[in-house]
Amino acid sequence: MSPLPQKAVCVARNYRAHAQELGNPIPDEPVFFLKPPSAICPLEEPLVLPSWSNSVHHEIELAVLVKNRLSNASLEEVRAGLGPVAVALDLTARDIQQKLKEKGLPWEKAKAFDRALPLGPWIEGLDLDQPITLELKINGQTRQKGNTSQMIHSIFALAQEASRYFTLEPGDLLLTGTPEGVGPLAPGDQLELILADRWRYLTQVAHGR
Ligand code: ZN
């Protein structure tokens, strides 16, 4: 068992086509934000959409578990310090985020709410230097598909850069951005998340809010 996470460090706009679909410029350095432990929940439990948003978007992402403490880490320390991976959803209240962005305000309400980070089980042994495919199907249709070679900043580069600002503690998570195709979820939607063409997870959106 790994220690409980203290935080998830997430990155916005790490896939070019996703930045473009939301009309955002390609950032030249990673745009980080955090999710608290209260956002993390098991992927297989029904997804709960908050009542105060009319547009909660799915963002399928690769999550990486931090094994060793990383603070201002070298590339070697980062390579030794990251552990298994999992598939995750970075649920985003897009309508709320849009209002906050327009005012130049922080995104926490839109990104860090309760159960905003459904997380699948950890998978050992995947090579982080090789492209890892992520695919999200909703009601049987592929909505998002991409792989980690399409990232603007690599997994190791993200962890190294993040560790300059936030100490990554064992048990913490790094979320690495979403490929294009994000969109709103509706009550009753059936989701299938596929990691590396091999691990498949089913979940659904709850009917109540
Ligand atoms: Zn995201």
Boltz pocket constraint, residues with backbone or C-beta under 6 A from the ligand:
constraints:
  - pocket:
      binder: B
      contacts: [[A, 10], [A, 11], [A, 12], [A, 59], [A, 61], [A, 90], [A, 177], [A, 178]]
      max_distance: 6.0
